[in-house]
């Protein structure tokens, strides 16, 4: 079984919106998952947030098509009652990041790939930037 990596929504949006200078490393992260070298995971909460942002910027059809492509190679992790409860009482300063973290932890992810490393200082699993991940 390949290493499970949780991909934060900022990494996905870097690719969807071609955000410089981040898009290249983020594209490589997704490509590695698509090739099956890693099991890429994302929360159901992230999918909703990504759709919302992409719909606002490019319309419903483009947003749906992009998400359909993600579904071909990413595992969607549900956000559940337990994860929300853990996030509420955690030491994380950012509630959304806490939800992401506990979703990743519950699914057995080995690593979180995000550009928002500072908000994961209480994480018990490895948290790395896309550029660090791709080396």
C-alpha positions in Angstrom: 0.0 0.0 0.0 1.3 3.4 -0.9 1.9 6.2 1.5 -1.2 8.2 2.2 -0.8 11.9 1.8 -3.5 14.5 2.7 -3.5 17.3 0.2 -4.7 20.6 1.6 -7.1 22.7 -0.5 -4.4 25.4 -1.1 -2.3 22.9 -3.0 -5.3 22.0 -5.2 -6.2 25.7 -5.8 -2.6 26.4 -6.8 -3.1 24.0 -9.7 -6.6 25.0 -10.5 -5.8 28.7 -10.6 -2.2 28.4 -11.8 -1.0 30.4 -8.9 2.7 31.4 -9.3 5.2 30.5 -8.0 3.4 27.6 -6.4 1.7 25.8 -9.3 4.7 23.8 -10.4 5.4 21.9 -7.1 1.7 21.5 -6.5 1.2 20.0 -10.0 3.9 17.5 -9.3 2.2 16.5 -6.0 -1.0 15.8 -7.9 0.8 14.0 -10.7 2.5 11.7 -8.3 -0.9 10.8 -6.9 -2.4 10.3 -10.3 0.5 7.9 -11.2 -0.3 5.9 -8.1 3.1 6.6 -6.4 1.1 8.0 -3.4 -2.5 7.7 -2.3 -3.7 11.3 -2.4 -6.5 12.2 0.0 -8.6 15.3 0.4 -11.5 16.0 2.8 -15.1 16.4 1.7 -15.0 19.8 3.3 -12.1 20.8 0.9 -14.1 19.6 -2.1 -16.9 21.9 -1.2 -14.6 24.9 -0.6 -12.7 24.3 -3.9 -16.0 24.1 -5.8 -17.2 27.3 -4.2 -14.0 29.3 -5.1 -13.7 27.8 -8.6 -17.4 28.5 -9.4 -17.1 32.1 -8.3 -14.0 32.6 -10.5 -14.8 30.5 -13.5 -18.4 29.2 -13.4 -20.2 26.1 -12.4 -19.3 23.9 -15.4 -15.5 24.5 -15.1 -15.6 23.9 -11.3 -17.5 20.6 -11.7 -15.2 19.4 -14.5 -12.1 20.2 -12.4 -13.5 18.3 -9.4 -14.5 15.3 -11.6 -10.9 15.1 -12.7 -9.7 15.1 -9.0 -12.2 12.3 -8.2 -10.4 10.0 -10.7 -7.3 9.8 -8.5 -7.9 11.3 -5.1 -9.6 9.6 -2.1 -12.3 11.8 -0.5 -12.2 11.6 3.3 -15.4 12.3 5.1 -15.6 15.0 7.7 -17.5 13.5 10.6 -18.8 14.2 14.1 -15.7 12.8 15.8 -13.4 14.9 13.7 -15.4 18.1 14.3 -15.5 17.3 18.1 -11.7 16.8 18.2 -11.1 20.0 16.2 -13.3 22.0 18.6 -11.2 21.1 21.7 -7.8 21.0 20.0 -4.9 23.5 20.4 -5.1 24.5 16.7 -5.7 28.2 16.3 -7.4 27.7 13.0 -10.6 25.6 13.2 -10.7 24.7 9.5 -7.1 23.4 9.7 -8.0 21.4 12.8 -10.8 19.8 10.9 -8.5 18.9 8.0 -5.9 17.5 10.4 -8.3 15.3 12.3 -9.8 14.0 9.1 -6.3 13.1 7.8 -5.4 11.5 11.1 -8.6 9.4 11.2 -7.9 8.1 7.7 -4.4 7.1 8.6 -2.6 9.7 6.4 1.1 9.6 6.8 1.7 13.2 5.8 -0.1 16.5 5.1 1.0 18.6 2.1 0.1 22.2 2.5 1.6 25.7 2.1 0.0 26.6 5.5 2.5 24.7 7.7 2.5 27.2 10.6 -1.1 26.4 11.5 -0.2 22.7 12.0 2.4 23.1 14.7 0.5 20.7 17.0 0.3 18.0 14.3 1.6 14.5 15.3 2.1 13.5 11.6 4.6 15.1 9.2 3.4 18.4 7.6 5.4 19.6 4.5 5.1 22.1 1.7 4.6 20.9 -1.8 8.1 22.0 -2.7 9.6 20.1 0.2 7.5 17.1 -0.7 8.6 16.9 -4.3 12.2 17.6 -3.2 
